[in-house]
Amino acid sequence: MERIPPVLTSANYYANPNNKWEQHFFPRIKPWMVPWDPEGPPQQERECWRNIPMWTGFALAVFVFGMRGLHEIFPRVVPNIPVQYNMRRFFNVFPWTATGYFVVHCSLAAIGFFYLLPKQVTFSLWFFYIVSQLELVGFASAGFVDGPSIVDYQTVGAWFALVAGWLWLGKRHLRTILRSSLGGKGATSGGELLPYSVAFWGLWLSFAGCVWFGYAMGMSIPVAILMFGVYLFCQVIVMAR
């Protein structure tokens, strides 16, 4: 998201009468790659721009981030607005010192993002963070000096467990997709963005391309398969959900 939208809109944004992109550059761009009509027809314009809660949240975020940015430039003139509080000062006695990085951070960007997430997801984020901190305290009390590594291994195991659970729940649907992709009788792909066969073989061709790319950079093939396999078939699945 940090790179694709600027690239897609740069052709229109940077075009001007001096560089004559409409003559030299535009003909070389595929029509489907660039939004040639960035304005588009007005859709729900009044409802969005007259929404008072939206403007209230927007103004609050702009004010806080703006003041913090100006404070970095003019620290003696513009006061800072603190948005985080270090909780370690309350946990300065063993074994509570094992909590590690424990900061309460008020991120307005995260609040806006979490507004779009289900309550179960937002609850699990802070709940299991507290559980992990309590685990560190418990490990320190029991004499384990490598508690953070144990929690990291638990996190990796949780990712694999989530993927395994989702694959198990969707095994019937995945089986029909596999049948359909191999030419047999399977599920229809009506209403989907791509036919099942195109998505299936495109996934494996993309994976093969990633492995080849890693091999071309100097990786051994087993390491490339392991790294890109974990990324595509584990990390990407969890992050997409």
URNORFEN-V747954 format. One record per pair of residues at least 4 apart in sequence whose ideal C-beta (glycine too) atoms are under 7 Angstrom apart, sorted by the first residue. I is the first residue (numbers start at 1). J is the second residue. Records with the same first field share a line. If there is no record, write none. Layout:
I = J ; J
//
This chain:
1 = 5
3 = 7
4 = 8
5 = 9
6 = 10
8 = 33 ; 34 ; 35
9 = 13 ; 35 ; 38
10 = 14
11 = 15 ; 21 ; 25 ; 26 ; 29 ; 34
12 = 34 ; 38
15 = 19 ; 21 ; 22
20 = 24
21 = 25 ; 26
22 = 26
25 = 29
29 = 33 ; 34
44 = 48
45 = 49
46 = 50
47 = 51
51 = 55
52 = 56
53 = 57
54 = 58
55 = 59
56 = 60
57 = 61 ; 112
58 = 62
59 = 63
60 = 64 ; 108
61 = 65 ; 108
62 = 66
63 = 67
64 = 68 ; 81 ; 83 ; 108
65 = 69
66 = 70
67 = 71 ; 78 ; 81
68 = 72 ; 80 ; 81
69 = 73
70 = 74 ; 78
71 = 75 ; 78 ; 79 ; 80
74 = 78
83 = 105 ; 106
84 = 103 ; 104 ; 105 ; 106
85 = 103 ; 104
86 = 103
87 = 91 ; 102 ; 103 ; 104
88 = 92 ; 102
91 = 96 ; 97 ; 99 ; 102
92 = 97
93 = 97
94 = 140
95 = 137 ; 140 ; 141
96 = 137
98 = 136 ; 137 ; 139 ; 140 ; 147
99 = 133 ; 136 ; 137
100 = 136 ; 148
102 = 133
107 = 111
108 = 112
109 = 113
110 = 114
111 = 115
114 = 122
117 = 121 ; 122
119 = 123
120 = 124
121 = 125
123 = 127
124 = 128
125 = 129
126 = 130
127 = 131
128 = 132
129 = 133
130 = 134
131 = 135
132 = 136 ; 151
133 = 137
134 = 138
135 = 139 ; 151
136 = 140 ; 147 ; 148 ; 151
137 = 141
138 = 142
139 = 144 ; 147 ; 150
140 = 144 ; 147
144 = 150
146 = 150
147 = 151
148 = 152
149 = 153
150 = 154
151 = 155
152 = 156
153 = 157
154 = 158
155 = 159
156 = 160
157 = 161
158 = 162
159 = 163 ; 234 ; 235 ; 238
160 = 164 ; 234
161 = 165
162 = 166 ; 238
163 = 167 ; 234 ; 237 ; 238
164 = 168
165 = 169
166 = 170 ; 237
167 = 171 ; 174
170 = 174
171 = 175
172 = 176
173 = 177 ; 187
174 = 178
175 = 179
176 = 180 ; 186 ; 187
177 = 181 ; 186 ; 187 ; 196 ; 200
178 = 182
179 = 184 ; 185 ; 186
180 = 184 ; 186 ; 187 ; 196 ; 197
181 = 196 ; 197 ; 200 ; 201
187 = 196
189 = 195 ; 196
194 = 198 ; 199
195 = 199
196 = 200
197 = 201
198 = 202
199 = 203
201 = 205
202 = 206
203 = 207
204 = 208
205 = 209
206 = 210
207 = 211 ; 228 ; 232
208 = 212
209 = 213
210 = 214 ; 228
211 = 215 ; 221 ; 224 ; 225 ; 228
212 = 216
213 = 217
214 = 219 ; 224 ; 227 ; 228
215 = 219 ; 221 ; 224
219 = 223 ; 224
220 = 224
221 = 225
222 = 226
223 = 227
224 = 228
225 = 229
226 = 230
227 = 231
228 = 232
229 = 233
230 = 234 ; 235
231 = 235 ; 236
232 = 236
233 = 237
234 = 238
235 = 239
236 = 240
237 = 241
//
